């Protein structure tokens, strides 16, 4: 946008930076990001419904504001997104007509589907051109997560138990006495995924995209503490993400990419050998827990030919929401599932899975189209980042409810929304928005 200033009696056109607009939105958004990262630590000591609801109210407020502001320029994407999103929500709500619990439904919405709405906030962040600020906030969160983990490691599990942490919820031991700590999040799994996503987004800072050594530093820092966390699905997620990013980066033939490809193949054997030895040290290659899950999944799933198989048991009936409602003293299945696909199936049935699949495929196609539209000089690679994150979610969802883990699920949807933003030409914007 241009404004007119006077200089020596003559009008001068001055370009107004997008960063100066909507300061309140930017401040509240980044405050919310940091609060989400610290929420787990807060929840250890505060069991107040008002405090617990602050994050949900903040997400709903920012997502609604972003929807209002971004709708006019991004209406083609947003209309279809809202239709598919509302359809999934409606299917997951049908159980209320059959006597389902409203409280359970509320927790299902706030844990899984409210974060999905933050995709709209991501679109608006891209429209305001504050992506680098978002990435820098994630870099800060990455360091805070690591500092929190180091402090907890130095204190030890016994001391943390005396401070109010709950064994098996906030902290626990892995095999051979290796600690699993929650850092400043609510659980070890939430910490690992928050660390993972914050590190991935931090790679999109302006400095990291321009200075390869700084980007490598962030990558090494992230994977090092992921290994220390011993959360294997998060480690797999990071590896899948890096592999997909590498493939997307070298998909075009040029001398630099060929040199990079040759270097990777030369170093790959040493990396694999070192990585296997390191993971064996922490027993990270064991598949016993995964086999146990395979044995239990089938016994809890409803028949696909039943009413519950068609429309599900309702939002919040399984997964993180069911565990939370059990803590509240409500009748609950308290079944974590540990598989995002089965979790969605149990909540929304085959009908909801079909709509979710359509939404996922449409987002993926939109990201590939956006990637092809970017100029060769683009160094941020936001669509590539979102596609690689999606690939990581697809793989890790087999053993983890990835989209139910705070705050990483919020960060994931924001990152995808940022990558989906499409700069509209003047003749594509509706007349009422001009």
Number of C-alpha atoms within 10 A of each C-alpha: 8 10 10 12 11 10 9 6 7 9 11 13 13 12 10 12 11 12 13 9 11 10 10 8 16 19 10 14 20 15 13 19 21 16 17 25 27 20 22 22 20 17 15 16 11 13 10 9 8 10 13 14 12 15 17 16 14 16 25 18 16 21 24 16 16 22 21 12 16 22 18 17 22 23 15 11 16 18 12 13 18 13 13 18 18 13 16 25 17 16 22 28 24 17 22 15 8 10 8 16 18 15 14 23 22 15 21 26 19 21 24 24 20 19 26 24 24 27 27 30 29 28 29 28 26 22 20 17 15 17 23 18 17 25 22 20 19 28 22 14 24 25 16 18 24 18 14 20 23 15 12 20 17 10 11 14 20 11 13 17 14 9 11 11 21 15 14 11 13 25 24 19 13 16 11 9 9 14 19 26 32 26 29 28 29 25 23 24 26 27 31 31 26 29 31 23 24 27 26 26 25 26 24 25 22 16 15 19 17 13 11 12 12 15 20 13 12 19 18 13 16 23 18 12 18 22 17 16 25 23 19 21 23 28 24 16 25 25 14 21 23 18 15 18 20 17 13 16 14 15 11 10 9 9 9 10 15 14 11 14 14 12 11 13 10 11 10 12 11 11 12 11 10 12 12 13 14 14 16 12 11 17 16 19 13 12 10 9 9 12 10 10 14 13 9 11 13 11 8 12 15 17 12 15 9 11 12 20 19 21 25 28 26 29 37 34 30 27 28 22 28 24 19 19 22 15 12 10 8 15 12 19 16 19 16 17 22 21 20 22 17 23 26 27 27 30 29 32 27 19 17 25 22 14 19 18 12 13 17 13 12 14 20 19 12 17 24 15 13 18 19 10 10 14 8 7 6 10 13 19 16 24 25 23 24 27 23 24 25 22 19 24 25 15 16 23 20 16 19 22 23 28 20 22 22 24 28 24 26 26 24 26 24 26 29 27 26 25 26 27 24 17 12 10 8 10 8 13 14 12 9 6 8 9
